[in-house]
Amino acid sequence: MRWVFDLDDLLYGPGRTTCDAFDACLRTWTVERGLFISHEYDVRMAELKNAHRTRYAAIALCQGFDLPFDECIGEIVDTMILDRLALARWALPDDIRCLPGEKVVLSNSPEPFAQRMVRLLGLEHVFSSVHGITPEYPDMKPSPAAYDRVDAPDRQLVMVEDTEENLRVPHERGWRTILVSKNPPTGTSPWIHHYVKTVADIRYLSI
């Protein structure tokens, strides 16, 4: 069995805090290196996204200027001082470790950022791998291609998410799906097989 966990707003929160911090640091990093002039940043970044057919600024920047993705994102993440963002840990190692089988992360965040967050949360020994957005794998959930990196047709897979729509493709592929949210699913959502309020509650489900 392979458990596939989302990251932002599932294992920690609020995710918007880190997204905003990353965007601000990306802008500062870009301007400080003379890649963009500050007042042209939004226009130039929009042009890069369009040219490289991505909605992700970090990928557009690295592809547009032929920059090493991991190195650049690592530098930007290091400026964020993640441990000072007052994030709440919403999952403890034992909440995940007790589940039978392999556990991996599939995030819509840049992969170096996702890997750093997992370490900061003290979960690096719980997950066998952490996957995020890279130039080679630019697709974001709920795009079907985003799930290819963790799919394993010969194994039972379980997708754990806080976003309902991100569970639709896993359901169509025959995975089991779990929505973790303070609020029950909206309407009739046949692609949501289980609903719990916290990650710690997953251990009590019959998958």
Secondary structure as a PSIPRED ss2 file (coil, helix, strand):
# PSIPRED VFORMAT (PSIPRED V4.0)

   1 M C   1.000  0.000  0.000
   2 R E   0.000  0.000  1.000
   3 W E   0.000  0.000  1.000
   4 V E   0.000  0.000  1.000
   5 F E   0.000  0.000  1.000
   6 D C   1.000  0.000  0.000
   7 L C   1.000  0.000  0.000
   8 D E   0.000  0.000  1.000
   9 D C   1.000  0.000  0.000
  10 L C   1.000  0.000  0.000
  11 L C   1.000  0.000  0.000
  12 Y E   0.000  0.000  1.000
  13 G E   0.000  0.000  1.000
  14 P C   1.000  0.000  0.000
  15 G H   0.000  1.000  0.000
  16 R H   0.000  1.000  0.000
  17 T H   0.000  1.000  0.000
  18 T H   0.000  1.000  0.000
  19 C H   0.000  1.000  0.000
  20 D H   0.000  1.000  0.000
  21 A H   0.000  1.000  0.000
  22 F H   0.000  1.000  0.000
  23 D H   0.000  1.000  0.000
  24 A H   0.000  1.000  0.000
  25 C H   0.000  1.000  0.000
  26 L H   0.000  1.000  0.000
  27 R H   0.000  1.000  0.000
  28 T H   0.000  1.000  0.000
  29 W H   0.000  1.000  0.000
  30 T H   0.000  1.000  0.000
  31 V H   0.000  1.000  0.000
  32 E H   0.000  1.000  0.000
  33 R C   1.000  0.000  0.000
  34 G C   1.000  0.000  0.000
  35 L C   1.000  0.000  0.000
  36 F C   1.000  0.000  0.000
  37 I C   1.000  0.000  0.000
  38 S H   0.000  1.000  0.000
  39 H H   0.000  1.000  0.000
  40 E H   0.000  1.000  0.000
  41 Y H   0.000  1.000  0.000
  42 D H   0.000  1.000  0.000
  43 V H   0.000  1.000  0.000
  44 R H   0.000  1.000  0.000
  45 M H   0.000  1.000  0.000
  46 A H   0.000  1.000  0.000
  47 E H   0.000  1.000  0.000
  48 L H   0.000  1.000  0.000
  49 K H   0.000  1.000  0.000
  50 N H   0.000  1.000  0.000
  51 A H   0.000  1.000  0.000
  52 H C   1.000  0.000  0.000
  53 R C   1.000  0.000  0.000
  54 T C   1.000  0.000  0.000
  55 R C   1.000  0.000  0.000
  56 Y C   1.000  0.000  0.000
  57 A H   0.000  1.000  0.000
  58 A H   0.000  1.000  0.000
  59 I H   0.000  1.000  0.000
  60 A H   0.000  1.000  0.000
  61 L H   0.000  1.000  0.000
  62 C H   0.000  1.000  0.000
  63 Q H   0.000  1.000  0.000
  64 G H   0.000  1.000  0.000
  65 F C   1.000  0.000  0.000
  66 D C   1.000  0.000  0.000
  67 L C   1.000  0.000  0.000
  68 P C   1.000  0.000  0.000
  69 F H   0.000  1.000  0.000
  70 D H   0.000  1.000  0.000
  71 E H   0.000  1.000  0.000
  72 C H   0.000  1.000  0.000
  73 I H   0.000  1.000  0.000
  74 G H   0.000  1.000  0.000
  75 E H   0.000  1.000  0.000
  76 I H   0.000  1.000  0.000
  77 V H   0.000  1.000  0.000
  78 D H   0.000  1.000  0.000
  79 T C   1.000  0.000  0.000
  80 M C   1.000  0.000  0.000
  81 I C   1.000  0.000  0.000
  82 L H   0.000  1.000  0.000
  83 D H   0.000  1.000  0.000
  84 R H   0.000  1.000  0.000
  85 L C   1.000  0.000  0.000
  86 A C   1.000  0.000  0.000
  87 L C   1.000  0.000  0.000
  88 A E   0.000  0.000  1.000
  89 R E   0.000  0.000  1.000
  90 W C   1.000  0.000  0.000
  91 A C   1.000  0.000  0.000
  92 L C   1.000  0.000  0.000
  93 P H   0.000  1.000  0.000
  94 D H   0.000  1.000  0.000
  95 D H   0.000  1.000  0.000
  96 I H   0.000  1.000  0.000
  97 R H   0.000  1.000  0.000
  98 C C   1.000  0.000  0.000
  99 L C   1.000  0.000  0.000
 100 P C   1.000  0.000  0.000
 101 G C   1.000  0.000  0.000
 102 E E   0.000  0.000  1.000
 103 K E   0.000  0.000  1.000
 104 V E   0.000  0.000  1.000
 105 V E   0.000  0.000  1.000
 106 L E   0.000  0.000  1.000
 107 S E   0.000  0.000  1.000
 108 N E   0.000  0.000  1.000
 109 S E   0.000  0.000  1.000
 110 P E   0.000  0.000  1.000
 111 E H   0.000  1.000  0.000
 112 P H   0.000  1.000  0.000
 113 F H   0.000  1.000  0.000
 114 A H   0.000  1.000  0.000
 115 Q H   0.000  1.000  0.000
 116 R H   0.000  1.000  0.000
 117 M H   0.000  1.000  0.000
 118 V H   0.000  1.000  0.000
 119 R H   0.000  1.000  0.000
 120 L H   0.000  1.000  0.000
 121 L C   1.000  0.000  0.000
 122 G C   1.000  0.000  0.000
 123 L C   1.000  0.000  0.000
 124 E C   1.000  0.000  0.000
 125 H C   1.000  0.000  0.000
 126 V C   1.000  0.000  0.000
 127 F C   1.000  0.000  0.000
 128 S C   1.000  0.000  0.000
 129 S E   0.000  0.000  1.000
 130 V E   0.000  0.000  1.000
 131 H E   0.000  0.000  1.000
 132 G E   0.000  0.000  1.000
 133 I E   0.000  0.000  1.000
 134 T C   1.000  0.000  0.000
 135 P C   1.000  0.000  0.000
 136 E C   1.000  0.000  0.000
 137 Y C   1.000  0.000  0.000
 138 P C   1.000  0.000  0.000
 139 D C   1.000  0.000  0.000
 140 M C   1.000  0.000  0.000
 141 K C   1.000  0.000  0.000
 142 P C   1.000  0.000  0.000
 143 S C   1.000  0.000  0.000
 144 P H   0.000  1.000  0.000
 145 A H   0.000  1.000  0.000
 146 A H   0.000  1.000  0.000
 147 Y H   0.000  1.000  0.000
 148 D C   1.000  0.000  0.000
 149 R C   1.000  0.000  0.000
 150 V C   1.000  0.000  0.000
 151 D C   1.000  0.000  0.000
 152 A C   1.000  0.000  0.000
 153 P C   1.000  0.000  0.000
 154 D C   1.000  0.000  0.000
 155 R C   1.000  0.000  0.000
 156 Q C   1.000  0.000  0.000
 157 L E   0.000  0.000  1.000
 158 V E   0.000  0.000  1.000
 159 M E   0.000  0.000  1.000
 160 V E   0.000  0.000  1.000
 161 E E   0.000  0.000  1.000
 162 D C   1.000  0.000  0.000
 163 T C   1.000  0.000  0.000
 164 E H   0.000  1.000  0.000
 165 E H   0.000  1.000  0.000
 166 N H   0.000  1.000  0.000
 167 L H   0.000  1.000  0.000
 168 R H   0.000  1.000  0.000
 169 V H   0.000  1.000  0.000
 170 P H   0.000  1.000  0.000
 171 H H   0.000  1.000  0.000
 172 E H   0.000  1.000  0.000
 173 R C   1.000  0.000  0.000
 174 G C   1.000  0.000  0.000
 175 W C   1.000  0.000  0.000
 176 R E   0.000  0.000  1.000
 177 T E   0.000  0.000  1.000
 178 I E   0.000  0.000  1.000
 179 L E   0.000  0.000  1.000
 180 V E   0.000  0.000  1.000
 181 S C   1.000  0.000  0.000
 182 K C   1.000  0.000  0.000
 183 N C   1.000  0.000  0.000
 184 P C   1.000  0.000  0.000
 185 P C   1.000  0.000  0.000
 186 T C   1.000  0.000  0.000
 187 G C   1.000  0.000  0.000
 188 T C   1.000  0.000  0.000
 189 S C   1.000  0.000  0.000
 190 P C   1.000  0.000  0.000
 191 W C   1.000  0.000  0.000
 192 I C   1.000  0.000  0.000
 193 H C   1.000  0.000  0.000
 194 H E   0.000  0.000  1.000
 195 Y E   0.000  0.000  1.000
 196 V E   0.000  0.000  1.000
 197 K C   1.000  0.000  0.000
 198 T C   1.000  0.000  0.000
 199 V H   0.000  1.000  0.000
 200 A H   0.000  1.000  0.000
 201 D H   0.000  1.000  0.000
 202 I H   0.000  1.000  0.000
 203 R H   0.000  1.000  0.000
 204 Y H   0.000  1.000  0.000
 205 L C   1.000  0.000  0.000
 206 S C   1.000  0.000  0.000
 207 I C   1.000  0.000  0.000
